[in-house]
Amino acid sequence: MSEKDNLQNADGNEKLNTLELQEEIVDKPTTENETNDASKEIADDVKPEIKKEDTEASTEPEFIEKKADSHVEAIEESNAEDAEDESNSQRHTLEEKDYHAMSMDELVVEFDKLIKYQKVQTIKSPVEEIKTEFNSKFNELLEQKKEEFVHDGGNEIDFYFTTPLKKDFNFLYKDYKNSLRSYYKNLESDLKSNLEIRLRIIEDIKGLINVEENINTTYKHFKELQEEWRNAGAIPRDKYNNAWNTYHHHVEIFYDFLHLNRDLRDMDFKHNLDKKLKIIERAEELAKDNNTNRTFRELQVLHKMWKEDLGPVAKEHREDIWERFSNATKTIHDKRQAYYADLDKAYENNLVRKEEIIDEISKIAEDQENSHQSWQKKIKAIEALRTDFFNAGKVSIKVNEATWSKFKMVVRVFNKKKNAFYKGLKKDQYDNLQKKLDLIKIADDNKDSSDFETVTPLMKKIQNDWKKIGHVPRKDSDKIWRKFKSACNHYFDKLHSEKNAANKEQIEAFDKKVVFLDTLKTIELTGKPKSDIETIKAKINDWKTIGHVPHNKRYIEGKFNKALDGLFNKLEMDKAEVEMIKFENKLENLSQPNDRRLLDNEHNFIRKKIDELKGEINQLENNLQFFKNASEDNPFVKDVLNNIGKHKDNLTIWVEKLKKVKGMY
């Protein structure tokens, strides 16, 4: 027998045709060691056991091969695993997901999908990853709830916390474990039965050379045994190579026996050569493909076909075709090794980023600012960093647990400080609540009062006090605000109602003045000063006769004065006289019952204006002292004298205005 025909893996001639058309085989191991360690993925508590006495191959000496190259060993190792569990390879077609970045709700949904839509024996790796992530997140939540419970005065021994989500997860995991046990219990029986069938087939092939019958009949029987071998089913992985080598050994012996009928043997050799050349061509195509995981899984199938489904070829071709197949295998294997090397680098980069995030969280936790606003900013920053941590990608399995623990520790430190702050803040909020309840009582006690002069300032004060008190517990905030607002609104609605009744005449006066103001726009002066002044004075008297308007409507007086200014500006008469007429009208508006503030303000304004004019006149007269010998025709002197004259005229007017104001007191 030749080593070149001893490669592992195959699924029959029909599978080769399928592979020629197949475009996508997904292989995404969860770690870089998944393929090599795949045999460890069967849970110890459900792993099938095959007794040694049940799996003895035969009394023939065990078939021994030369040591294969590493790239072939990787294929053989994976196919030996698949030999025990024929659905094992389906694990590598599952879509890889970043469970670390998922919430507990999302993890439960993913777990449920795996159980419903995938074979239970193929999902061990993602299930364990989901379990690890879910428990880590739940334990973190549990710690937070415990801290809050203790901070609120609870005894740690009395603490208990669970969620419906946790119960759902536990139910799913129990269902998964039961299904897995049931599967491996059935598999154990099947493995034992299939091994017995294969050992019997080997014995039947051994016996063919001793049968005295027509060679064609013997050859047909041999082909039937080969087909039965292909369909015999999975056997224990530790018996796979020995069983196959023994089988292949006796197949070659049978072919040597066929030298009596060279035509039959040559026909088989040619058939096997054609199929193996197709396998080589497909392997060489795969060697050019950069999807390393997919090509490796398909290469496994090609090796299995080469080893299990096809027999030997003529000796003159064995070296050449094996060399070609081995070279293509090595190319794919080397690419795969490089892929995992790059994956290690990516894991290292992800680890660096996660360490940076942990440091950032630690710095935020050390921040000494203790206002509600600063804590809200820190909480948002931590949430963003948590999201960044979960989205940073995977790290090496060797450091994953340590990194996760470090992350949880710094988050826990932050949460402890946050809870301590808000525990103190909660006490302040209850103090604030009591203060606001006291204000509500004051508002309720006075909301029906008719002593407006006394109560109105009080109600305004407690409204200002309310704004200064600060936050109260959120559950009480809206409720107490509604009570306080209702009491205040009740009082001020009553106050406004009383004022509206008292100011009814003023409101009516305002409405009349609005109409009257429109009529001023239609007045046309005659051009005769005396007649026009009488007309304007008559309009002023009519305006005054209408009466006062509400305080918040006094702006209409300004509009009236502006309209009068327009009329006065059209008069051709002494400006001083016009100015005094306008001022007298203004004084009427400034004089309000029970309110001297406007008149006082005008008095102070005029006094100030008089002082300013006197100062300017004095300054100009002092300036003239520098021009004692200058002629009055000097332009500068004339300008100063003109200014002094204008200022004295204005001073006369302002002094007269002051007399008018004093006369109003």
C-alpha positions as CSV (number, residue, x, y, z in Angstrom):
1,M,0.0,0.0,0.0
2,S,1.2,3.5,-0.7
3,E,1.1,6.5,1.6
4,K,-0.2,8.6,-1.3
5,D,-3.5,6.8,-1.2
6,N,-3.8,7.0,2.6
7,L,-5.1,10.5,2.9
8,Q,-8.2,10.9,5.0
9,N,-11.7,12.2,4.1
10,A,-14.5,11.7,1.6
11,D,-18.3,11.6,1.1
12,G,-18.7,9.7,-2.1
13,N,-18.4,10.4,-5.8
14,E,-21.6,12.4,-5.8
15,K,-20.1,14.9,-3.3
16,L,-17.4,15.7,-5.8
17,N,-19.9,16.9,-8.3
18,T,-21.6,19.0,-5.6
19,L,-18.3,20.5,-4.6
20,E,-17.5,21.5,-8.2
21,L,-20.6,23.7,-8.1
22,Q,-20.4,24.8,-4.5
23,E,-19.5,28.5,-3.9
24,E,-19.9,29.1,-0.2
25,I,-18.8,26.9,2.8
26,V,-18.6,29.0,5.9
27,D,-16.1,28.2,8.6
28,K,-15.7,30.6,11.4
29,P,-14.0,29.1,14.5
30,T,-14.7,30.9,17.7
31,T,-11.1,30.8,18.7
32,E,-7.8,30.2,16.9
33,N,-7.6,26.7,18.5
34,E,-11.1,25.6,17.8
35,T,-10.2,23.3,14.9
36,N,-7.4,21.5,16.7
37,D,-9.3,21.4,20.0
38,A,-12.6,20.5,18.4
39,S,-12.5,17.0,19.9
40,K,-12.8,18.6,23.3
41,E,-16.1,20.1,22.6
42,I,-18.3,17.2,23.7
43,A,-19.4,17.9,27.3
44,D,-17.8,15.4,29.7
45,D,-21.1,14.6,31.3
46,V,-22.7,13.5,28.0
47,K,-19.7,12.1,26.1
48,P,-20.3,8.6,24.7
49,E,-18.2,5.8,26.0
50,I,-17.1,2.9,23.8
51,K,-15.6,-0.1,25.7
52,K,-12.3,-1.5,24.4
53,E,-13.7,-5.0,24.0
54,D,-16.5,-3.6,21.7
55,T,-14.1,-1.9,19.3
56,E,-11.3,-4.5,18.6
57,A,-10.6,-4.2,14.9
58,S,-9.4,-7.7,14.1
59,T,-6.8,-10.2,14.8
60,E,-4.8,-8.7,11.9
61,P,-1.7,-6.6,12.8
62,E,-2.6,-2.9,13.0
63,F,-1.8,-1.1,9.8
64,I,1.0,1.4,10.3
65,E,1.7,4.5,8.2
66,K,4.7,6.8,8.0
67,K,4.4,10.1,9.8
68,A,2.4,12.5,7.7
69,D,3.3,16.2,7.2
70,S,1.8,18.8,9.5
71,H,-0.6,20.1,6.8
72,V,-1.9,16.6,6.3
73,E,-2.1,16.0,10.0
74,A,-4.4,19.0,10.4
75,I,-6.8,17.5,7.9
76,E,-6.7,14.0,9.4
77,E,-7.3,15.3,12.9
78,S,-10.4,17.2,11.9
79,N,-11.8,14.3,9.8
80,A,-11.2,11.9,12.7
81,E,-13.4,14.1,14.8
82,D,-16.0,14.2,12.1
83,A,-15.9,10.4,11.9
84,E,-17.3,10.1,15.4
85,D,-20.0,12.8,14.8
86,E,-21.0,13.2,11.2
87,S,-22.8,16.5,11.9
88,N,-19.7,17.9,13.7
89,S,-18.6,19.9,10.6
90,Q,-21.9,21.8,10.7
91,R,-20.6,23.7,13.7
92,H,-18.2,25.5,11.4
93,T,-21.0,26.7,9.2
94,L,-22.8,28.6,12.0
95,E,-22.6,32.4,11.6
96,E,-20.2,33.9,14.1
97,K,-21.7,36.6,16.3
98,D,-20.2,38.9,18.8
99,Y,-22.2,37.8,21.9
100,H,-20.0,40.0,24.1
101,A,-21.7,43.1,22.5
102,M,-25.2,41.8,23.1
103,S,-27.6,42.6,25.9
104,M,-29.1,39.9,28.1
105,D,-32.4,40.1,26.2
106,E,-30.5,39.7,22.9
107,L,-28.5,36.7,24.3
108,V,-31.7,34.9,25.3
109,V,-33.2,35.5,21.8
110,E,-30.0,34.1,20.1
111,F,-30.0,31.1,22.5
112,D,-33.6,30.3,21.6
113,K,-32.9,30.5,17.9
114,L,-29.9,28.1,18.2
115,I,-32.0,25.5,20.0
116,K,-34.9,25.8,17.5
117,Y,-33.1,26.0,14.2
118,Q,-29.8,24.1,14.7
119,K,-28.8,20.6,15.6
120,V,-28.1,20.3,19.3
121,Q,-24.8,18.6,18.8
122,T,-23.5,21.5,16.6
123,I,-24.0,24.4,18.9
124,K,-21.9,23.7,22.0
125,S,-19.4,26.4,21.4
126,P,-21.9,29.3,20.8
127,V,-24.0,28.1,23.6
128,E,-21.1,28.1,26.1
129,E,-20.1,31.6,24.9
130,I,-23.7,32.8,25.3
131,K,-23.8,31.3,28.8
132,T,-20.6,32.9,29.8
133,E,-21.7,36.4,28.6
134,F,-25.2,36.1,30.0
135,N,-23.9,35.0,33.5
136,S,-21.3,37.8,33.5
137,K,-23.8,40.5,32.7
138,F,-26.4,39.1,35.1
139,N,-23.8,38.9,37.9
140,E,-22.8,42.5,37.2
141,L,-26.5,43.5,37.5
142,L,-26.8,41.4,40.6
143,E,-23.9,43.3,42.2
144,Q,-25.5,46.7,41.4
145,K,-28.8,45.7,42.8
146,K,-27.2,44.4,46.0
147,E,-25.3,47.6,46.4
148,E,-28.5,49.6,46.0
149,F,-30.3,47.3,48.5
150,V,-27.6,47.8,51.1
151,H,-27.3,51.5,50.5
152,D,-31.1,51.8,51.0
153,G,-30.7,50.3,54.5
154,G,-31.3,46.6,53.7
155,N,-29.4,43.7,55.3
156,E,-27.2,41.9,52.8
157,I,-28.3,38.5,54.1
158,D,-31.9,39.4,53.1
159,F,-31.0,40.3,49.6
160,Y,-32.6,38.3,46.8
161,F,-32.9,39.3,43.1
162,T,-33.9,37.6,39.9
163,T,-35.7,38.5,36.7
164,P,-38.0,36.8,34.3
165,L,-35.2,36.9,31.8
166,K,-32.9,34.9,34.1
167,K,-35.7,32.3,34.5
168,D,-36.1,32.1,30.7
169,F,-32.4,31.6,30.2
170,N,-32.2,28.8,32.8
171,F,-35.2,27.1,31.2
172,L,-33.5,27.2,27.8
173,Y,-30.2,26.0,29.1
174,K,-31.8,23.0,30.9
175,D,-33.7,22.1,27.7
176,Y,-30.4,22.3,25.8
177,K,-28.5,20.0,28.3
178,N,-31.4,17.4,28.3
179,S,-31.4,17.4,24.5
180,L,-27.6,17.0,24.3
181,R,-27.6,14.1,26.8
182,S,-30.3,12.4,24.8
183,Y,-28.4,12.9,21.5
184,Y,-25.1,11.5,22.9
185,K,-26.9,8.6,24.5
186,N,-28.3,7.6,21.1
187,L,-24.9,8.3,19.5
188,E,-23.1,6.0,21.8
189,S,-25.3,3.1,20.7
190,D,-25.0,4.0,17.0
191,L,-21.2,4.3,17.2
192,K,-20.9,0.9,18.7
193,S,-23.2,-0.6,16.1
194,N,-21.5,1.1,13.2
195,L,-18.0,0.0,14.3
196,E,-19.2,-3.6,14.4
197,I,-20.6,-3.2,10.9
198,R,-17.3,-1.9,9.6
199,L,-15.3,-4.6,11.3
200,R,-17.6,-7.2,9.7
201,I,-17.2,-5.6,6.3
202,I,-13.4,-5.9,6.7
203,E,-13.7,-9.6,7.5
204,D,-16.0,-10.1,4.5
205,I,-13.4,-8.4,2.2
206,K,-10.7,-10.6,3.7
207,G,-12.8,-13.7,2.9
208,L,-13.3,-12.8,-0.8
209,I,-10.0,-14.1,-1.9
210,N,-10.8,-17.6,-0.5
211,V,-14.2,-17.9,-2.3
212,E,-14.3,-20.3,-5.1
213,E,-16.7,-18.6,-7.5
214,N,-16.7,-16.7,-10.8
215,I,-14.4,-13.7,-10.6
216,N,-17.1,-11.4,-11.9
217,T,-19.4,-12.5,-9.1
218,T,-16.7,-11.9,-6.5
219,Y,-15.9,-8.5,-7.9
220,K,-19.6,-7.5,-7.8
221,H,-19.7,-8.7,-4.1
222,F,-16.6,-6.6,-3.4
223,K,-18.3,-3.5,-4.9
224,E,-21.3,-4.1,-2.7
225,L,-19.1,-4.3,0.4
226,Q,-17.4,-1.0,-0.6
227,E,-20.8,0.7,-0.9
228,E,-21.9,-0.7,2.4
229,W,-18.7,0.6,4.0
230,R,-19.4,4.1,2.7
231,N,-22.9,4.0,4.2
232,A,-21.9,2.4,7.5
233,G,-22.1,5.6,9.5
234,A,-20.0,7.3,12.3
235,I,-17.6,5.4,14.5
236,P,-15.5,6.5,17.5
237,R,-12.8,9.0,16.5
238,D,-10.0,7.0,18.2
239,K,-10.8,4.0,16.1
240,Y,-11.2,5.9,12.8
241,N,-7.6,5.7,11.4
242,N,-7.0,2.1,12.5
243,A,-10.3,0.9,11.0
244,W,-9.8,2.8,7.7
245,N,-6.1,1.6,7.4
246,T,-7.1,-2.0,8.0
247,Y,-9.9,-1.7,5.5
248,H,-7.6,-0.1,2.8
249,H,-5.0,-2.8,3.5
250,H,-7.4,-5.5,2.6
251,V,-8.8,-3.6,-0.3
252,E,-5.3,-3.5,-1.9
253,I,-4.9,-7.2,-1.2
254,F,-8.1,-7.8,-3.1
255,Y,-6.9,-5.7,-6.0
256,D,-3.7,-7.8,-6.1
257,F,-6.0,-10.8,-6.2
258,L,-7.7,-9.2,-9.2
259,H,-4.5,-9.6,-11.2
260,L,-6.2,-12.8,-12.4
261,N,-8.6,-10.5,-14.1
262,R,-6.6,-7.5,-15.2
263,D,-9.4,-5.8,-17.1
264,L,-11.5,-5.4,-14.0
265,R,-8.6,-4.0,-12.0
266,D,-7.5,-1.6,-14.7
267,M,-11.0,-0.3,-15.1
268,D,-11.1,0.5,-11.4
269,F,-7.7,2.0,-11.5
270,K,-8.7,4.3,-14.4
271,H,-12.0,5.3,-12.6
272,N,-10.1,6.1,-9.4
273,L,-7.5,8.1,-11.3
274,D,-10.1,10.2,-13.1
275,K,-11.9,11.0,-9.8
276,K,-8.7,11.8,-8.0
277,L,-7.5,14.1,-10.8
278,K,-10.8,16.0,-10.4
279,I,-10.2,16.2,-6.7
280,I,-6.7,17.6,-7.3
281,E,-8.0,20.2,-9.7
282,R,-10.6,21.3,-7.2
283,A,-7.9,21.5,-4.5
284,E,-5.7,23.6,-6.7
285,E,-8.6,26.0,-7.3
286,L,-9.2,26.2,-3.6
287,A,-5.5,27.0,-3.1
288,K,-6.1,30.3,-5.0
289,D,-9.1,31.2,-2.8
290,N,-8.5,33.6,0.0
291,N,-11.4,32.5,2.2
292,T,-9.2,30.3,4.3
293,N,-11.8,28.8,6.6
294,R,-14.2,27.9,3.8
295,T,-11.4,26.3,1.7
296,F,-10.1,24.3,4.7
297,R,-13.6,22.8,5.3
298,E,-14.0,21.9,1.7
299,L,-10.5,20.5,1.6
300,Q,-11.5,18.2,4.4
301,V,-14.3,16.8,2.3
302,L,-11.9,16.3,-0.7
303,H,-9.5,14.3,1.6
304,K,-12.3,12.2,2.9
305,M,-13.4,11.4,-0.6
306,W,-9.8,10.6,-1.6
307,K,-9.4,8.3,1.4
308,E,-12.8,6.6,1.9
309,D,-14.6,6.7,-1.4
310,L,-11.9,6.0,-3.9
311,G,-9.5,3.0,-4.2
312,P,-5.9,2.9,-5.4
313,V,-4.6,3.9,-8.8
314,A,-2.0,2.3,-11.0
315,K,1.4,2.4,-9.2
316,E,3.0,4.6,-11.9
317,H,0.6,7.5,-11.1
318,R,0.6,7.3,-7.3
319,E,3.6,9.4,-6.7
320,D,2.7,12.2,-9.1
321,I,-1.0,12.6,-8.1
322,W,-0.2,12.5,-4.4
323,E,2.5,15.1,-4.8
324,R,0.1,17.5,-6.6
325,F,-2.6,16.9,-4.0
326,S,-0.2,17.4,-1.1
327,N,1.2,20.6,-2.5
328,A,-2.3,22.1,-2.9
329,T,-3.1,21.0,0.7
330,K,0.1,22.6,2.0
331,T,-0.8,25.9,0.3
332,I,-4.2,26.0,1.9
333,H,-2.8,25.0,5.2
334,D,-0.1,27.7,5.1
335,K,-2.8,30.4,4.2
336,R,-4.9,29.2,7.1
337,Q,-1.9,29.5,9.5
338,A,-1.2,33.0,8.3
339,Y,-4.9,33.9,8.7
340,Y,-4.8,32.8,12.4
341,A,-1.6,34.8,12.8
342,D,-3.4,37.9,11.5
343,L,-6.3,37.0,13.8
344,D,-3.9,37.0,16.8
345,K,-2.7,40.5,15.8
346,A,-6.4,41.7,15.6
347,Y,-7.0,40.2,19.0
348,E,-4.0,42.1,20.4
349,N,-5.2,45.4,18.9
350,N,-8.7,44.8,20.4
351,L,-7.0,44.1,23.8
352,V,-5.1,47.4,23.6
353,R,-8.4,49.3,22.9
354,K,-10.2,47.5,25.7
355,E,-7.4,48.3,28.1
356,E,-7.6,52.0,27.1
357,I,-11.4,52.0,27.7
358,I,-10.8,50.5,31.2
359,D,-8.3,53.2,32.0
360,E,-10.8,55.9,30.8
361,I,-13.5,54.4,33.0
362,S,-11.1,54.4,36.0
363,K,-10.2,58.1,35.4
364,I,-13.9,59.0,35.3
365,A,-14.5,57.1,38.5
366,E,-11.7,59.0,40.3
367,D,-13.2,62.4,39.3
368,Q,-14.1,64.3,42.5
369,E,-16.9,66.5,41.1
370,N,-20.1,65.8,43.0
371,S,-22.9,67.7,41.5
372,H,-26.0,66.1,40.0
373,Q,-25.1,67.6,36.6
374,S,-21.5,66.3,36.7
375,W,-22.7,62.8,37.7
376,Q,-25.2,62.8,34.8
377,K,-22.4,63.6,32.4
378,K,-20.2,60.9,33.9
379,I,-23.0,58.3,33.7
380,K,-23.5,59.1,30.0
381,A,-19.7,58.9,29.4
382,I,-19.6,55.5,31.1
383,E,-22.5,54.2,29.1
384,A,-20.7,55.3,25.9
385,L,-17.5,53.6,27.0
386,R,-19.4,50.4,27.9
387,T,-20.8,50.3,24.4
388,D,-17.3,50.9,23.0
389,F,-15.9,48.1,25.1
390,F,-18.5,45.6,23.8
391,N,-18.0,46.7,20.2
392,A,-14.2,46.6,20.4
393,G,-14.1,43.0,19.2
394,K,-12.8,39.8,20.6
395,V,-9.6,39.2,22.4
396,S,-7.5,36.0,22.9
397,I,-9.3,33.4,24.9
398,K,-6.3,33.4,27.2
399,V,-6.9,36.9,28.4
400,N,-10.7,37.2,27.8
401,E,-11.8,36.4,31.3
402,A,-9.1,38.6,32.9
403,T,-10.0,41.5,30.7
404,W,-13.7,41.1,31.4
405,S,-13.1,40.9,35.2
406,K,-10.9,44.1,35.1
407,F,-13.7,45.9,33.2
408,K,-16.4,44.8,35.6
409,M,-14.2,45.9,38.6
410,V,-13.7,49.5,37.4
411,V,-17.4,49.8,36.4
412,R,-18.3,48.5,39.9
413,V,-16.0,51.1,41.5
414,F,-17.8,53.8,39.5
415,N,-21.3,52.4,40.4
416,K,-20.4,52.4,44.1
417,K,-19.4,56.0,44.1
418,K,-22.5,56.9,42.0
419,N,-24.8,55.1,44.4
420,A,-23.1,56.7,47.4
421,F,-23.7,60.2,45.9
422,Y,-27.3,59.6,45.0
423,K,-28.0,58.1,48.4
424,G,-26.9,61.4,49.9
425,L,-28.8,63.3,47.2
426,K,-31.9,61.3,48.0
427,K,-31.7,62.5,51.6
428,D,-31.5,66.1,50.3
429,Q,-34.4,65.5,48.0
430,Y,-36.6,64.3,50.9
431,D,-35.6,67.4,52.8
432,N,-36.5,69.5,49.8
433,L,-39.8,67.6,49.5
434,Q,-40.7,68.6,53.0
435,K,-39.9,72.2,52.3
436,K,-42.1,72.3,49.3
437,L,-44.9,70.6,51.2
438,D,-44.7,73.4,53.7
439,L,-45.0,75.9,50.8
440,I,-48.1,74.1,49.5
441,K,-49.7,74.4,52.9
442,I,-49.1,78.2,52.9
443,A,-50.6,78.4,49.4
444,D,-53.6,76.4,50.4
445,D,-54.2,78.4,53.5
446,N,-54.2,81.7,51.6
447,K,-55.6,80.9,48.2
448,D,-59.1,82.2,49.2
449,S,-57.9,85.3,51.0
450,S,-59.3,88.7,49.9
451,D,-56.5,90.7,51.6
452,F,-54.7,91.2,48.3
453,E,-52.2,93.8,49.6
454,T,-50.9,91.4,52.2
455,V,-51.3,88.0,50.5
456,T,-50.1,89.0,47.0
457,P,-46.5,89.7,48.1
458,L,-46.6,86.5,50.2
459,M,-47.7,84.3,47.2
460,K,-45.0,85.8,45.0
461,K,-42.4,85.1,47.7
462,I,-43.3,81.4,48.1
463,Q,-43.2,81.1,44.3
464,N,-39.6,82.4,44.3
465,D,-38.8,80.1,47.3
466,W,-40.2,77.1,45.4
467,K,-37.7,77.8,42.5
468,K,-34.8,77.9,44.9
469,I,-35.4,74.7,46.9
470,G,-34.1,72.2,44.4
471,H,-34.9,68.7,43.3
472,V,-37.3,66.3,45.1
473,P,-37.8,62.6,44.5
474,R,-39.0,62.0,40.9
475,K,-42.0,60.0,42.0
476,D,-43.3,63.1,43.9
477,S,-42.2,65.9,41.6
478,D,-45.1,66.1,39.3
479,K,-47.7,65.5,42.0
480,I,-46.6,68.2,44.4
481,W,-46.1,70.7,41.5
482,R,-49.7,70.2,40.4
483,K,-50.9,70.9,44.0
484,F,-48.8,74.0,44.4
485,K,-49.6,75.4,40.9
486,S,-53.3,74.8,41.5
487,A,-53.3,76.7,44.8
488,C,-51.4,79.6,43.3
489,N,-53.5,79.8,40.2
490,H,-56.7,79.8,42.3
491,Y,-55.5,82.8,44.2
492,F,-54.2,84.8,41.3
493,D,-57.3,84.0,39.2
494,K,-59.3,85.5,42.0
495,L,-57.0,88.5,42.2
496,H,-57.2,89.1,38.5
497,S,-61.0,88.8,38.6
498,E,-61.2,91.5,41.2
499,K,-58.9,93.8,39.3
500,N,-60.8,93.3,36.1
501,A,-64.0,94.3,37.8
502,A,-62.3,97.4,39.3
503,N,-60.6,98.3,36.0
504,K,-63.6,97.8,33.8
505,E,-63.9,101.6,33.2
506,Q,-60.2,101.8,32.4
507,I,-60.5,99.0,29.9
508,E,-63.4,100.8,28.2
509,A,-61.3,104.0,28.2
510,F,-58.5,102.1,26.5
511,D,-60.9,100.8,23.8
512,K,-62.1,104.4,23.2
513,K,-58.6,105.8,23.0
514,V,-57.7,103.2,20.4
515,V,-60.5,104.4,18.2
516,F,-59.7,108.1,19.0
517,L,-56.1,107.5,18.0
518,D,-57.2,106.5,14.6
519,T,-59.1,109.8,14.2
520,L,-56.0,111.9,14.7
521,K,-54.6,110.5,11.5
522,T,-57.4,112.3,9.6
523,I,-56.9,115.8,11.1
524,E,-55.9,118.5,8.6
525,L,-54.5,121.8,10.0
526,T,-55.5,125.2,8.5
527,G,-52.0,126.7,8.6
528,K,-53.2,129.3,11.1
529,P,-51.3,128.8,14.3
530,K,-53.9,130.1,16.8
531,S,-56.7,128.1,15.2
532,D,-54.6,125.0,14.8
533,I,-53.4,125.2,18.5
534,E,-57.0,125.4,19.6
535,T,-57.8,122.3,17.5
536,I,-54.9,120.4,19.0
537,K,-55.8,121.5,22.6
538,A,-59.3,120.4,22.0
539,K,-58.1,117.0,20.9
540,I,-55.9,116.8,24.0
541,N,-58.9,117.7,26.2
542,D,-61.0,115.1,24.5
543,W,-58.3,112.5,25.1
544,K,-58.1,113.4,28.8
545,T,-61.8,113.3,29.1
546,I,-61.9,109.7,28.1
547,G,-60.0,108.8,31.3
548,H,-57.2,106.6,32.5
549,V,-56.3,103.2,31.0
550,P,-55.0,100.1,32.9
551,H,-51.4,100.1,33.9
552,N,-50.4,97.5,31.4
553,K,-52.0,99.5,28.6
554,R,-50.3,102.8,29.2
555,Y,-48.2,102.4,26.1
556,I,-51.1,104.0,24.2
557,E,-50.2,107.3,25.8
558,G,-46.8,107.1,24.1
559,K,-48.6,106.6,20.8
560,F,-50.8,109.6,21.4
561,N,-47.8,111.8,22.2
562,K,-46.1,110.7,19.1
563,A,-49.2,111.6,17.1
564,L,-49.3,115.0,18.8
565,D,-45.6,115.6,18.0
566,G,-46.4,115.1,14.4
567,L,-49.2,117.8,14.6
568,F,-47.0,120.3,16.5
569,N,-44.2,119.9,14.1
570,K,-46.6,121.2,11.4
571,L,-47.3,124.4,13.3
572,E,-45.5,127.6,12.3
573,M,-45.0,129.2,15.7
574,D,-42.5,129.7,18.5
575,K,-40.8,126.4,19.3
576,A,-40.6,127.2,23.0
577,E,-44.4,127.7,23.2
578,V,-45.0,124.5,21.3
579,E,-42.6,122.6,23.6
580,M,-44.5,123.8,26.7
581,I,-47.9,122.9,25.3
582,K,-46.5,119.4,24.7
583,F,-45.0,119.2,28.2
584,E,-48.2,120.2,29.9
585,N,-50.0,117.4,28.1
586,K,-47.2,115.0,29.2
587,L,-47.6,116.1,32.8
588,E,-51.3,115.2,32.7
589,N,-50.3,111.6,31.8
590,L,-47.6,111.5,34.5
591,S,-50.0,112.4,37.2
592,Q,-51.6,109.1,38.4
593,P,-53.6,108.7,41.5
594,N,-51.8,106.9,44.4
595,D,-48.6,106.7,42.2
596,R,-46.1,109.6,42.3
597,R,-43.2,107.6,40.9
598,L,-43.6,108.8,37.3
599,L,-43.8,112.5,38.5
600,D,-40.8,112.0,40.7
601,N,-38.8,110.5,37.9
602,E,-39.7,113.4,35.6
603,H,-38.7,115.9,38.4
604,N,-35.3,114.3,38.8
605,F,-34.8,114.1,35.1
606,I,-35.4,117.9,34.7
607,R,-33.1,118.8,37.6
608,K,-30.4,116.8,36.0
609,K,-30.9,118.4,32.6
610,I,-30.8,121.9,34.2
611,D,-27.5,121.0,35.9
612,E,-26.1,119.7,32.7
613,L,-27.0,122.9,30.8
614,K,-25.6,125.2,33.5
615,G,-22.4,123.2,33.4
616,E,-22.1,123.5,29.6
617,I,-22.8,127.2,29.6
618,N,-20.2,127.7,32.3
619,Q,-17.7,125.7,30.3
620,L,-18.4,127.8,27.1
621,E,-18.0,131.1,29.1
622,N,-14.7,129.9,30.5
623,N,-13.5,129.1,27.0
624,L,-14.2,132.7,25.9
625,Q,-11.7,133.9,28.5
626,F,-9.0,132.7,26.2
627,F,-10.1,135.1,23.5
628,K,-10.3,138.4,25.5
629,N,-8.7,140.4,22.7
630,A,-10.4,138.6,19.9
631,S,-13.0,140.4,17.7
632,E,-16.6,139.2,18.0
633,D,-16.4,138.7,14.2
634,N,-13.9,135.8,14.9
635,P,-15.7,132.7,13.6
636,F,-14.8,130.6,16.6
637,V,-16.0,133.3,19.0
638,K,-19.2,133.7,17.1
639,D,-19.8,129.9,17.3
640,V,-19.2,129.8,21.0
641,L,-21.5,132.8,21.6
642,N,-24.3,131.2,19.5
643,N,-24.0,128.0,21.5
644,I,-24.2,129.9,24.8
645,G,-27.4,131.6,23.5
646,K,-29.0,128.3,22.5
647,H,-28.1,126.7,25.8
648,K,-29.6,129.7,27.7
649,D,-32.8,129.4,25.7
650,N,-33.0,125.7,26.5
651,L,-32.3,126.4,30.1
652,T,-35.2,128.8,30.3
653,I,-37.5,126.2,28.9
654,W,-36.3,123.5,31.3
655,V,-36.6,125.9,34.3
656,E,-40.2,126.6,33.2
657,K,-40.8,122.9,33.0
658,L,-39.5,122.4,36.5
659,K,-41.9,125.0,37.8
660,K,-44.8,123.2,36.1
661,V,-43.7,119.9,37.7
662,K,-43.5,121.5,41.2
663,G,-46.9,122.9,40.7
664,M,-48.3,119.3,40.3
665,Y,-47.3,118.3,43.9
